[in-house]
Amino acid sequence: MLTSGFHGSTIPPQIQIFPPKSPFFNKKSLHSLTPLRTHATVFHPPRPPPPRPPHLSLLADKCTSMHQLKQIHAQMIVSSRIHDNYAASRLLSFCALSPSGNLNYARKLFHFTQDPNSFMWNTLIRAQASCSDPSEALYLYVKMRRLGVVPGKHTFPFLLKACSNFRSLESCKQVHTHVLKFGLDLDLHVANGLVRGYSVSSNIKDARRVFEEVPDRNLSIWTTMISGYAQNFCSNEALVLFDWLIVEGFEPNGVTLASVLSACARSGCLELGERIHDFMKEKGIEVGVILGTALVHMYAKNGEILRAQELFDTMDAKNIATWNAMICGLAVHGHAKEALDLFRRLEEEQVVPNDITFVGVLSACCHAGLLDVGREIFYSMKMVYGIEPKIEHYGCMVDLLGRGGRLVEAEELIKGMAWKVDVVILGALLGACKNHGNIEIAERVVKEILVLEPRNHGVYVVLSNMYAEAGRWEDVSRLRKVMKKGKMKKTPGWSLVDSDI
């Protein structure tokens, strides 16, 4: 009998304190066990789970090429994420708005989206407004309204940009009615678009009316209105409005000044440009690259070549736009030698020219009749600089060859163009044929012009005069009958002289 430690009580023999040994646990099995390690076992915490892959929509925002975007698009289709409008909108945004995008691909994405949200509509309208055919933006808006999608304050600025880009006054008025219908006429971004749309369509009266109706005008809308006056050759009104801007307590920034200076360059408003330059001097505004280029461009376009050259020489930093402004200004005003010298200086300073640079240089060669120099520069574009000549460069070259009497070479150059020939280039060749009395080439050119413009009376007049100078009176009579039969009349010309009288 066992005695417990608790108050001398005894434990019955049938109750055992320790459980019996397992039959599998014997001395032999003890010797077979792996010896215990004498050192402590190190504890390793569980490894964290691997990071989740980035969201596909975030990857779409980081795309740098269409190749990458197509891979993400494929993954969205496989994972059924493409039905998520947010994810689809990120794809659309890159395709439509990125310089590396593809607008046609964006259109397809949009077409296959089941229920596009307002962001997607606005994105595609915005892209269409800046494409080669801005009217597509308006057609898209019409489709949007027919489907019952309500436009917002972001929709109308893009639409009005489209109206401005293809200078459609009627479209601008129609969009204006929708702006009033949806109560967005006092939104500053929308009002700014209306002022610009009316201004570029030469309806400066309605532009000013919209400007006056905005109670709390910001600097942007002031800039647009002043630029509108300058673009429409209303230099006095632009000057008055600029002074009023200062009286109202606004401080024009670099963007405002550069914008107005650019308008002065396009419209010949030298007085307003000089006023802005004086204002910059009074306020001690630093003439950096952007403002310096705008001033050079303004003075050069207005014929103040010496002042433009002085500004150009004093600028510490220049970009290719600065060089182009000076080269093109010299070329336009007949300073061919100086323009070519500046181009050589550009090459010496290892500044990389662009297509605008070559338009200026080739124009200088045309003015000076430097055929060999112009030909060498034209062919160096692709061979030396890797720049594919555009139709403007071909136009300069055809003009240069025509002036030099190389009519056959000019005709062959046109035939070898990668671009579709237009009436401007053919007209330049026709004018050269008239100057050099080459009726054979002139007849071929006239046929090509009539394919593009069947009712172009001017080519008949030129060819008829050439026949008359050559004494080919039967051909003169034949052409006159053709013109009479087609009831063609000469379109009266017009000119414009900006005067304060």
QUIGI-V728707 format. One record per run of one state. SS is the DSSP state (hx for helix, st for strand, lp for the rest). FROM is the first residue (numbers start at 1). LEN is the number of residues. If there is no record, write none. Layout:
ss from len
SS FROM LEN
SS FROM LEN
This chain:
ss from len
lp 1 1
st 2 2
lp 4 6
st 10 2
lp 12 15
hx 27 6
lp 33 23
hx 56 6
lp 62 4
hx 66 13
lp 79 2
hx 81 3
lp 84 1
hx 85 13
lp 98 5
hx 103 9
lp 112 6
hx 118 12
lp 130 5
hx 135 12
lp 147 6
hx 153 13
lp 166 3
hx 169 13
lp 182 6
hx 188 13
lp 201 3
hx 204 10
lp 214 5
hx 219 13
lp 232 3
hx 235 13
lp 248 6
hx 254 14
lp 268 2
hx 270 14
lp 284 5
hx 289 13
lp 302 3
hx 305 10
lp 315 5
hx 320 13
lp 333 3
hx 336 13
lp 349 6
hx 355 14
lp 369 2
hx 371 13
lp 384 7
hx 391 13
lp 404 3
hx 407 9
lp 416 7
hx 423 14
lp 437 2
hx 439 14
lp 453 4
hx 457 13
lp 470 3
hx 473 13
lp 486 16
